[in-house]
Structures are given as C-alpha cells and as structure tokens.
C-alpha cells in the first residue's frame, strides 16, 4: 500500500516541542509518522488532478504550516476545497493531519476526527479513504487509552497523598502504586512498542539470504541456521513476481549478491542479480524490458530517523528495504556471491 500526502513534509518536532506534547500526542505520533512515510520515502509519486495552480496552492498551504502559521495554512486549504472540488479529499485529509500533528501547539483531535469523517462521507471513492479510516480508528483508541492512563495517574496521586497522611498504611499503598504504575507502562507499550525477534549474530558470514515476501521478512542463514532476521519493506506493488521495468514489483526466484555500493542514495546497498535467465526469457517472449537495479538497501538519505517505522508501508520501486543500521550489519555479514532466494 502506498499512501499519499502533500508534496511538502510537515516540520519535525524539536526536543523542546516534544516536552510540551500531551501524552496523547506522544501516542499518536507513531501512527501519524507512518501515515506520511510513503510520500517522504518515494520521490515523484505525488500528482495533482487540477494542474499547476492546484499544486501551487497545496505548496503554499504546507509552507504556511511549516512557518508556524496554522490559521493561514487552514484558510488556504479551505480555499482549495472551494476552488478545486476534485482535490477536496486531499485538502480534508491534510487538514485532519494538521489538527492531529503532535508538534502543532494548536492541535485539536476532535476537529481532526471531523475532517477525516467528512472525507469518508463526502468522498467514498477517494484514495485517501482507507488512510482516513485508519486515522479515525487510531485517534479514538488513543483517546480511550489516554483517558484510562489519566484516571490511573489521578489514582496514583491520590494514593501518594494518603501515604503522607496515613503513615500506618504506607507499605500497602506503595504496593498499590507499583501495581498501577506497571499498568500505565503496559498500556503505553501497547501503543509505542514494536515486537521484534532478537537473534544472536554469529561471527562467521552468511552463506544464504532467504526473503519471504508474504511475511515481509529477510533472514540471514549460515550453515543451515538462521543467524539474523529483519522486517522489510517491498515494492509498492508487492504481489507477484517482477515482470517488467516500472511495475514496482519485487522479484521472486534465485539470485546472488553481485556488487555493493557504500555511497548509495539509500545509505548502503547490495545489488541482486535480477534479471536471471528465466526473467530475461519471460520478458523477451512478451517483448518488454525486465527492468533491473534491484537491491537490498537502507532508508533514503536524510530520513534515517524513520527507523523501523518504514516497514509500515511498502514504499520501494521493487527493492528490499531495511533500516540504515540493519543494512550496515547485512553488509558486514554477506559477501559478494551469496545466494539470495526470494519467495512469494
């Protein structure tokens, strides 16, 4: 799935702004980052149905927000809705994003919900509908969890006050506080923790790479044993084998690592020997180009802060993507000539 947002990236929060965020903002930032990820990772995938004038209006709207002028940004989006009705769904989606954005001091989750819900109602066939439904679901769940956490924190504070005035009950109250604090931590971890299998890395190099497209998983194998597993992102059109240039599919078959680039636009990359003879024959029979330049690579330069969140969407043009730290590790463990098996 490739998500679409504006041509400009909304500004990152600074450390000072993060300190001012509400607990709800911290929780929502995970999903919000995933929603804008695909646009930042892939160049040239945005398009404008209403031409250059509409494009310029969207650029002005995001520029206003980048400068901190939220009112001017929202006014510009409202003008877009009135002037370019066919782009109304996109304008509504980006207004919802602005109101939900954790770094926005004027954020309003209720208004954010209203814009996403209006998009869903007024534009049932919109390409932004699925993302809007996900945002509505996530914001509502964050509000519920945040309310639970706030209630427990109030209870904790009440118990602390009781400790001060009831010295004889200190031990029992301390146990209650510890239990409640553990409950708060558990609920926060439900929102911000990504579960991962951790394997010990052996010193010896891998002799095989196994990529399972369905599970979005890359495994390094040495002497028949899995020594490391990584979650991956694939091409934007992941189902089925790559057949021609530009189809955004990740290949399926047996290949080898035949070269590497430590100065890639995607941090570092290992080149896979696609197309193989079978791929070339199939393309020749159809009179098409099989394409090429399939690699295992990191995050686009300048966006390494995305980290593990990049796996929330399939954003490449057919390559296999991992984090920058992971591609460095794979580069150390995988020599040229290593067999690569890519399964559906």
C-alpha positions as CSV (number, residue, x, y, z in Angstrom):
1,X,0.0,0.0,0.0
2,X,1.4,3.4,-0.9
3,X,-0.1,6.4,1.0
4,X,-0.3,9.9,-0.5
5,X,0.2,13.2,1.3
6,X,1.3,16.7,0.3
7,X,4.5,17.4,-1.7
8,X,6.0,19.1,1.4
9,X,6.9,17.4,4.6
10,X,5.4,18.8,7.8
11,X,8.1,20.0,10.2
12,X,9.7,17.7,12.7
13,X,9.2,18.4,16.3
14,X,12.2,19.7,18.3
15,X,13.2,18.4,21.7
16,X,11.6,21.4,23.3
17,X,8.3,20.9,21.5
18,X,8.3,17.2,22.5
19,X,8.5,18.2,26.1
20,X,5.3,20.2,25.6
21,X,3.4,17.4,23.9
22,X,0.5,15.8,25.7
23,X,0.6,12.1,26.5
24,X,-2.0,11.6,23.7
25,X,0.3,13.4,21.3
26,X,3.2,11.0,22.0
27,X,0.9,8.0,21.4
28,X,-0.5,9.4,18.2
29,X,3.0,10.3,16.8
30,X,3.7,6.7,15.9
31,X,0.7,6.3,13.6
32,X,1.0,9.8,12.2
33,X,4.6,9.3,11.2
34,X,3.6,6.0,9.4
35,X,0.8,7.9,7.5
36,X,3.2,10.5,6.0
37,X,6.1,8.0,5.5
38,X,5.4,6.8,1.9
39,X,5.4,10.3,0.4
40,X,8.8,11.2,2.1
41,X,10.5,8.0,1.0
42,X,9.5,8.0,-2.7
43,X,10.2,10.9,-5.0
44,X,7.8,11.9,-7.7
45,X,4.8,9.8,-6.6
46,X,2.5,12.8,-5.9
47,X,0.2,14.1,-8.6
48,X,-2.3,16.9,-8.9
49,X,-5.7,16.4,-10.6
50,X,-6.2,20.1,-11.0
51,X,-2.9,21.1,-12.6
52,X,-0.2,23.6,-11.7
53,X,-2.5,26.1,-10.0
54,X,-3.8,23.5,-7.5
55,X,-0.2,22.3,-6.9
56,X,0.9,25.8,-6.1
57,X,-2.0,26.2,-3.6
58,X,-1.0,23.0,-1.8
59,X,2.6,24.1,-1.6
60,X,1.5,27.5,-0.1
61,X,-0.6,25.7,2.5
62,X,2.2,23.4,3.6
63,X,4.6,26.4,3.6
64,X,2.3,28.3,6.0
65,X,2.2,25.4,8.3
66,X,6.0,24.9,8.2
67,X,6.3,28.6,9.2
68,X,4.0,28.0,12.2
69,X,1.1,30.0,10.7
70,X,-1.6,27.3,11.3
71,X,-4.5,29.6,10.6
72,X,-3.2,30.8,7.3
73,X,-2.5,27.1,6.3
74,X,-6.0,26.0,7.2
75,X,-7.5,29.0,5.4
76,X,-5.6,28.1,2.3
77,X,-6.8,24.5,2.4
78,X,-10.4,25.8,2.7
79,X,-9.9,27.9,-0.4
80,X,-8.6,24.8,-2.2
81,X,-11.8,22.9,-1.3
82,X,-13.9,25.7,-2.7
83,X,-11.8,26.4,-5.8
84,X,-10.7,22.8,-6.7
85,X,-13.6,20.4,-5.7
86,X,-11.8,17.4,-7.2
87,X,-8.9,18.0,-4.8
88,X,-11.2,18.4,-1.8
89,X,-10.5,15.0,-0.4
90,X,-6.8,15.6,-0.3
91,X,-7.3,19.0,1.4
92,X,-9.6,17.5,4.0
93,X,-7.0,14.8,4.7
94,X,-4.2,17.2,5.2
95,X,-6.3,19.5,7.4
96,X,-7.0,16.4,9.5
97,X,-3.3,15.7,9.7
98,X,-2.5,19.3,10.8
99,X,-5.0,19.1,13.6
100,X,-3.6,15.7,14.7
101,X,0.1,16.6,14.3
102,X,1.9,16.2,17.7
103,X,4.1,19.2,17.1
104,X,1.2,21.6,16.5
105,X,0.6,23.6,19.7
106,X,-3.0,24.3,18.3
107,X,-3.8,20.6,17.7
108,X,-7.4,19.6,18.2
109,X,-8.1,15.9,18.0
110,X,-11.9,16.4,17.8
111,X,-11.5,18.7,14.8
112,X,-9.1,16.2,13.2
113,X,-11.7,13.4,13.6
114,X,-14.3,15.7,12.0
115,X,-12.2,16.3,8.8
116,X,-11.4,12.6,8.4
117,X,-15.0,11.7,8.9
118,X,-16.1,14.3,6.4
119,X,-13.7,12.9,3.8
120,X,-15.0,9.4,4.3
121,X,-18.6,10.6,4.0
122,X,-18.2,13.1,1.1
123,X,-15.6,11.2,-0.9
124,X,-16.4,7.4,-0.7
125,X,-14.2,6.6,-3.7
126,X,-11.2,8.6,-2.6
127,X,-7.7,7.1,-2.4
128,X,-7.4,8.8,1.0
129,X,-10.5,7.0,2.4
130,X,-8.6,4.0,3.8
131,X,-5.9,6.2,5.4
132,X,-8.7,8.4,6.9
133,X,-10.5,5.4,8.4
134,X,-7.2,4.2,9.9
135,X,-6.7,7.7,11.4
136,X,-10.2,7.8,12.9
137,X,-9.8,4.4,14.4
138,X,-6.3,5.2,15.9
139,X,-7.3,8.6,17.3
140,X,-10.4,7.1,19.0
141,X,-8.3,4.3,20.5
142,X,-5.6,6.7,21.7
143,X,-8.3,8.9,23.4
144,X,-9.7,5.8,25.2
145,X,-6.3,4.6,26.4
146,X,-5.2,8.1,27.3
147,X,-8.3,8.5,29.5
148,X,-7.5,5.2,31.2
149,X,-4.0,6.3,31.9
150,X,-5.0,9.7,33.2
151,X,-7.5,8.0,35.6
152,X,-4.8,5.7,36.9
153,X,-2.4,8.6,37.3
154,X,-5.0,10.5,39.3
155,X,-5.5,7.4,41.5
156,X,-1.7,7.2,42.0
157,X,-1.5,10.8,43.1
158,X,-4.4,10.3,45.5
159,X,-2.7,7.3,47.0
160,X,0.5,9.3,47.4
161,X,-1.4,12.0,49.3
162,X,-2.9,9.3,51.5
163,X,0.6,8.0,52.3
164,X,1.6,11.4,53.6
165,X,-1.4,11.5,56.0
166,X,-1.6,7.8,56.9
167,X,1.8,6.6,57.9
168,X,0.5,3.2,59.1
169,X,-0.7,2.3,55.6
170,X,2.5,3.2,53.7
171,X,3.5,-0.4,52.8
172,X,0.1,-1.4,51.4
173,X,-0.3,1.9,49.5
174,X,3.2,1.6,48.0
175,X,2.3,-1.8,46.6
176,X,-0.9,-0.4,45.1
177,X,1.1,2.4,43.5
178,X,3.7,0.0,42.0
179,X,0.9,-2.1,40.5
180,X,-0.8,0.9,39.0
181,X,2.4,2.3,37.5
182,X,3.1,-1.1,35.9
183,X,-0.4,-1.0,34.4
184,X,0.3,2.5,33.0
185,X,3.6,1.4,31.5
186,X,1.9,-1.7,29.9
187,X,-0.8,0.4,28.2
188,X,1.8,2.8,26.8
189,X,3.8,-0.1,25.5
190,X,0.7,-1.3,23.6
191,X,0.9,1.9,21.5
192,X,4.7,2.6,21.1
193,X,6.4,-0.8,21.3
194,X,7.1,-2.9,18.1
195,X,7.7,-6.5,18.9
196,X,10.8,-8.0,17.4
197,X,12.6,-11.3,17.4
198,X,16.2,-11.0,18.5
199,X,18.8,-13.5,17.3
200,X,22.5,-13.7,18.3
201,X,24.7,-12.7,15.4
202,X,27.4,-15.2,14.7
203,X,30.9,-14.1,13.8
204,X,31.0,-16.1,10.5
205,X,29.5,-14.7,7.3
206,X,26.1,-15.7,6.0
207,X,26.1,-18.2,3.1
208,X,22.4,-17.6,2.0
209,X,19.7,-14.9,2.2
210,X,16.1,-16.0,2.3
211,X,13.4,-13.3,1.7
212,X,9.8,-14.2,2.4
213,X,7.7,-11.5,0.7
214,X,4.4,-12.5,2.3
215,X,5.8,-12.2,5.8
216,X,7.9,-9.1,4.9
217,X,10.9,-10.9,6.4
218,X,14.6,-11.2,5.4
219,X,16.7,-14.0,7.0
220,X,20.5,-14.5,7.0
221,X,21.4,-18.1,7.1
222,X,24.8,-19.7,7.9
223,X,25.3,-23.5,7.6
224,X,21.6,-24.1,7.7
225,X,20.9,-21.9,10.7
226,X,19.1,-18.6,10.8
227,X,21.5,-16.1,12.4
228,X,19.6,-12.9,11.9
229,X,16.0,-11.8,11.0
230,X,14.9,-8.4,9.7
231,X,11.5,-6.9,9.0
232,X,11.5,-5.4,5.5
233,X,9.5,-3.2,3.1
234,X,9.0,-4.2,-0.5
235,X,8.0,-2.6,-3.8
236,X,4.8,-0.6,-3.8
237,X,3.1,-3.3,-5.9
238,X,4.3,-6.3,-3.9
239,X,2.1,-9.2,-5.0
240,X,3.5,-11.5,-7.7
241,X,7.0,-11.6,-9.3
242,X,8.6,-8.7,-11.1
243,X,7.9,-9.0,-14.9
244,X,8.8,-5.7,-16.5
245,X,10.5,-2.4,-15.9
246,X,8.4,0.1,-13.8
247,X,5.9,-2.4,-12.4
248,X,7.1,-1.6,-8.8
249,X,7.2,-5.4,-8.0
250,X,9.9,-7.2,-6.0
251,X,11.3,-10.2,-7.9
252,X,10.8,-13.9,-7.0
253,X,13.4,-16.5,-7.7
254,X,17.1,-17.4,-7.1
255,X,19.7,-14.7,-7.4
256,X,23.1,-13.8,-6.0
257,X,24.7,-10.6,-4.4
258,X,26.9,-9.5,-7.3
259,X,28.0,-6.0,-6.1
260,X,27.6,-3.4,-3.4
261,X,27.5,0.4,-3.0
262,X,28.6,2.1,0.2
263,X,27.6,5.5,-1.1
264,X,24.1,4.8,-2.2
265,X,21.3,7.3,-2.2
266,X,19.7,4.8,0.3
267,X,22.7,4.8,2.7
268,X,24.2,1.5,1.5
269,X,23.0,-1.1,-0.9
270,X,23.7,-4.7,-2.0
271,X,22.9,-5.4,-5.7
272,X,20.8,-8.5,-6.5
273,X,21.5,-10.2,-9.9
274,X,18.0,-9.7,-11.3
275,X,17.1,-10.4,-14.0
276,X,18.2,-14.0,-14.2
277,X,17.9,-16.1,-17.4
278,X,14.3,-17.1,-16.6
279,X,13.3,-13.5,-16.1
280,X,15.0,-12.4,-19.3
281,X,13.3,-15.2,-21.3
282,X,9.9,-14.3,-20.0
283,X,10.4,-10.6,-20.8
284,X,11.7,-11.4,-24.3
285,X,8.7,-13.5,-25.1
286,X,6.4,-10.7,-24.2
287,X,8.5,-8.0,-26.0
288,X,9.1,-6.0,-22.8
289,X,12.1,-4.9,-20.7
290,X,12.5,-6.9,-17.5
291,X,14.0,-3.9,-15.7
292,X,16.8,-4.1,-13.2
293,X,18.6,-2.3,-10.3
294,X,17.1,-4.5,-7.6
295,X,18.9,-4.1,-4.3
296,X,18.8,-4.6,-0.6
297,X,19.2,-1.1,0.8
298,X,18.6,1.2,3.7
299,X,16.5,4.4,4.2
300,X,16.7,7.3,1.8
301,X,19.5,9.7,2.8
302,X,18.2,12.3,5.2
303,X,15.4,10.2,6.5
304,X,17.3,7.7,8.7
305,X,15.3,8.9,11.7
306,X,12.3,7.0,10.3
307,X,13.9,3.8,11.6
308,X,11.7,0.7,12.0
309,X,8.6,2.7,11.1
310,X,9.5,2.4,7.4
311,X,8.2,-1.2,7.4
312,X,4.6,0.0,8.0
313,X,4.3,0.6,4.2
314,X,5.7,-1.0,1.0
315,X,7.5,2.1,-0.4
316,X,10.3,0.9,-2.7
317,X,10.2,0.6,-6.5
318,X,10.9,-3.1,-6.3
319,X,13.9,-3.3,-3.9
320,X,14.1,-4.8,-0.4
321,X,14.5,-2.1,2.3
322,X,15.8,-2.3,5.9
323,X,17.0,0.4,8.3
324,X,20.4,2.0,7.9
325,X,21.8,0.2,10.9
326,X,20.5,-3.1,9.5
327,X,22.0,-2.6,6.0
328,X,25.3,-1.9,7.7
329,X,25.0,-5.2,9.6
330,X,24.0,-7.1,6.5
331,X,26.8,-5.6,4.5
332,X,29.3,-6.9,7.1
333,X,27.8,-10.4,7.2
334,X,27.0,-11.0,3.5
335,X,29.9,-11.4,1.0
336,X,29.5,-11.0,-2.8
337,X,28.4,-14.3,-4.4
338,X,25.9,-15.0,-1.5
339,X,22.8,-16.8,-2.8
340,X,19.5,-14.9,-2.5
341,X,16.2,-16.7,-2.6
342,X,13.1,-14.6,-2.8
343,X,9.9,-16.4,-2.1
344,X,6.3,-15.1,-2.8
